[in-house]
């Protein structure tokens, strides 16, 4: 079984980004992102309705990192420590050596290639440092930007599951993507 040691939080640096530990000081920007209907349109999670919701999310992520059950990073632009998004393996399946990738980006940062760049760094960390054999990602068929970012990073669509998610009273389809370490 895979052993995950995140006692020292890993900071990932790309050409334009720094992926760092999420902080309570990020709560205002987390709230803005998680309460934006356009950002949340493909995310089957409740909107943030208050700053308490943002703080609760940060606390849940921090706890999951501390227990080795997940690893998620705040996305920032090099030279500017302000939170612009979230990326990471929100679900680790240690016995099968894989993680499920999830990400979101503040709307004012869309279209700049940041998510694709962050995916590359995160997936490399998963394979080369955590020892993953596989990384999975699930998205909605309507989320063209996410599909493009996954394809650009070597993910292959492995399935289209019809109406597997009931969200807000509507059944939705899911596209399953995967990438292997080799």
N, C-alpha and C positions, 0 to 999 in steps of 0.2 A: 504494500500500500504506500502511496505517495505521502511523504512527510513534508509539511509546509512550516517553515520557520520565518516568521515576519517580525521577530523581536526588534530588529532594526528595519524601519520602514524603507523600502527601496524607492529612491527617486530616479525617475527615468527622464533622460534628456534627448530631444531630437533636434533637428535643424532649427525649428522655430518654437518648440514647446518645451515646457518643464511639466512633468507629471509628478505631483507631490502629494503628500498626505492631506486628507481633508481636515479642515480645522473648524472649530466653532465660529471663528471669525468669518467664515464663508457663508454663514447662515442667510444673510440678506440676499446674496446672489443666488444661493440655492433656492430660496423661496421664490425669487423672481422667475427663475427657470422652471421650477416645478409648478408654478401657478399660471404659466403661459399656455393658453389653449393650443396654439400651433405647435409648440414644443411637445406637448403632451398628447397630441392627436394619435400617435402610434404607440403610446406607452400605456399598457394596461395596469396602471397603478393610480391610486387616488391623487387628485390635484392637491397641492399644498394650499391649505385654506388660511394658515396663520404661520407666524414665525415659529410657533411651538412645533408645527409639523416639520419645518425645516430642521430645527434642532433635534427632533426625534429621529429623522432620517440620518443626520450626521452621527448621532449617538449609536444607532443601529449599525451603521457601516463601521464605525470605530470598534465596536464590540466584536463584530464579525472578523475584522482584521486581527484583533488581539487574540481571538480564539483559533485563528488559522482556518476559518470557514469561508473566507472571501478575501479578496484584495481589490480595493478600488482606489483610484487616484483622482484628485482634483486636476483638471486640465488648466494650465496657465500658459500665457505667452511669455517667451524668454524676455527678461527685462521688465516684466510686469507681473507681479505675483497675484493679481486678481483672478479669482475663480471664473472660468468661462464654460466649464462643463465637467462631466463626470464620466469615467471609463474604468472598466475593470472586469474581473471575474467575480460576478456576484454569486455564483454557485460553483463550488469545487466538488468534484466527485473523485475523491482521493483513491478509492479502491479501483477505479477504472482509468486513472491518470488523465483526467480531462477537466476543463473548466468551461463554463458558459459565459461568453462575453456579452457585456451590456454597456451602452454608452448613450449619452445625450449631450447636446450642446446648446448654449444660449442662442436664441434666434439671431441676434445681431452678429454672430460669428459664422453663420451658415455660408456655404459656398466658397470657403477659403481653403478647403482641403485639410483643415485641422483634424477632423475625425479620422480621415484616412491615415494621416501621419501618426496620430495617437494609437490607432489600431495596430499599425506596424510595430511600434515600440512595445505595446502591451503583449501582443502575440509572441514576439521574439522573447520577451521576458518569461512568458508562460512555457515556451519550449526549452529555452536555453538555461534558465535559472530554476524554475519550479519543476522541470522535468516532465511536463505534459507530453502525452502521446497525441492528444487531440484537443482542438478548441472548437466549440460550437457557438453558433449565434442564431437567434430566432427573430424574425421580423415580419411585419405585415406586407402583403403583396403591394399595397399602395405606397410603401415607403421606398420610393425609387432612389433617393439619396443614400439611404443605408445599404440598399442592394448594390449600388455602384461602389461604395466604399469597401464592402466586403469582397466583391469581385476583384477590385484593384489590389487587395491584400491576399489573393490566392485562395479565397474561400470558394467552395463549390456548392451550389444548391443541391441538396440531397433529398428534399421532399417538399411537397405542398400538401399540408394537412387541412382538410376542409372543416370549417366551423368547429374548431377545437377549443376556442376560447369564448366564453360568454362574458361580455363586458358591456355594462350599461344597458342590459336587456337585449343585446344584439350578438349573435354568434359571428365570430370572425375567423378567417383563415390565418394560418401561420406558414411561413416559408422557413425551412430548416437549412442552415448552411453549416458546413464543416471544413476543417483544414487539419491535415495530419502533419506531424513533425517531420516526416521524411518525404 
